[in-house]
């Protein structure tokens, strides 16, 4: 009998492969396997027990009291250790302050700020007014202007030299932006 | 001296469980060994797997009465154990060696030359089986056990019977392709 693959058709080829698996599947078990398994089972622990607790002289009541005392001792040790660490480690003063990086850090090996420098904006801050509610048709939609507010300058009027001298050439920012000149 | 009835019941129950377990061992140890050997192809590993199977059964012996088909249940346990071992070992089975196969496989009525050729062929087939995708390979290996029906194979693998059939069909086609390729291209 030869095992040349050319002699076999496709079906026979697979059948021969399955024969190999069948031969392996039918190999007999070694002698004494059952006895060895049985002896192993006899010596094996019956149940998996973690921290098996044998009762003492006073029975299970005594054992449970001891167990409670041991648990309390463990709790005390853990809590004491935690308190010790907490009492020793104090938060550093001023830890909440955030140190800003100095400009030019890149020259000293730090990160560069890319030339951007924060400059304060001198213009007055826009007051954000809440939306007005018209009451009984009497109210108005215009926001109330404070006494310090500067009225907008009409766009079509040229700014006079006197006004420029007084520093009123630039219109003050207001809640309603001026219209763009056409 | 009085003996507590609870202690007697426990002892009786334990005795019954031991007898049931011993019966399972004597009935199925051989089958489990063959299943384990077909995957691991190493006698000592296969025996270890069988022992581990029964140790697991020992731990869960309280639920033995609820098992419908002990054979399929045990084969499923040993199957999972051997697959896990094979995954961890990631080594080729010992018997893929041709000389080892020639020693293990029966060679009655064959001359030395024929026996060597047969061992070489078997080694080649087993090598190709290892190349199959895992699911197809598992079905093909289990289908070699003539005592296992497709329903039982499905029970072992946790799949439906139709899935088992389609995987077996694919596995056979793949094996045919692999076997018909010339060896030089592999």
Boltz contact constraints between the chains, C-beta under 6 A:
constraints:
  - contact:
      token1: [A, 3]
      token2: [B, 117]
      max_distance: 6.0
  - contact:
      token1: [A, 3]
      token2: [B, 121]
      max_distance: 6.0
  - contact:
      token1: [A, 10]
      token2: [B, 176]
      max_distance: 6.0
  - contact:
      token1: [A, 13]
      token2: [B, 176]
      max_distance: 6.0
  - contact:
      token1: [A, 13]
      token2: [B, 179]
      max_distance: 6.0
  - contact:
      token1: [A, 14]
      token2: [B, 172]
      max_distance: 6.0
  - contact:
      token1: [A, 14]
      token2: [B, 175]
      max_distance: 6.0
  - contact:
      token1: [A, 14]
      token2: [B, 176]
      max_distance: 6.0
  - contact:
      token1: [A, 17]
      token2: [B, 125]
      max_distance: 6.0
  - contact:
      token1: [A, 17]
      token2: [B, 175]
      max_distance: 6.0
  - contact:
      token1: [A, 20]
      token2: [B, 122]
      max_distance: 6.0
  - contact:
      token1: [A, 20]
      token2: [B, 125]
      max_distance: 6.0
  - contact:
      token1: [A, 21]
      token2: [B, 144]
      max_distance: 6.0
  - contact:
      token1: [A, 22]
      token2: [B, 144]
      max_distance: 6.0
  - contact:
      token1: [A, 23]
      token2: [B, 105]
      max_distance: 6.0
  - contact:
      token1: [A, 24]
      token2: [B, 38]
      max_distance: 6.0
  - contact:
      token1: [A, 25]
      token2: [B, 34]
      max_distance: 6.0
  - contact:
      token1: [A, 25]
      token2: [B, 38]
      max_distance: 6.0
  - contact:
      token1: [A, 25]
      token2: [B, 144]
      max_distance: 6.0
  - contact:
      token1: [A, 25]
      token2: [B, 145]
      max_distance: 6.0
  - contact:
      token1: [A, 29]
      token2: [B, 30]
      max_distance: 6.0
  - contact:
      token1: [A, 29]
      token2: [B, 33]
      max_distance: 6.0
  - contact:
      token1: [A, 33]
      token2: [B, 29]
      max_distance: 6.0
  - contact:
      token1: [A, 33]
      token2: [B, 33]
      max_distance: 6.0
  - contact:
      token1: [A, 34]
      token2: [B, 25]
      max_distance: 6.0
  - contact:
      token1: [A, 34]
      token2: [B, 26]
      max_distance: 6.0
  - contact:
      token1: [A, 34]
      token2: [B, 29]
      max_distance: 6.0
  - contact:
      token1: [A, 37]
      token2: [B, 25]
      max_distance: 6.0
  - contact:
      token1: [A, 37]
      token2: [B, 29]
      max_distance: 6.0
  - contact:
      token1: [A, 37]
      token2: [B, 51]
      max_distance: 6.0
  - contact:
      token1: [A, 37]
      token2: [B, 54]
      max_distance: 6.0
  - contact:
      token1: [A, 38]
      token2: [B, 25]
      max_distance: 6.0
  - contact:
      token1: [A, 40]
      token2: [B, 51]
      max_distance: 6.0
  - contact:
      token1: [A, 41]
      token2: [B, 54]
      max_distance: 6.0
  - contact:
      token1: [A, 41]
      token2: [B, 58]
      max_distance: 6.0
  - contact:
      token1: [A, 44]
      token2: [B, 55]
      max_distance: 6.0
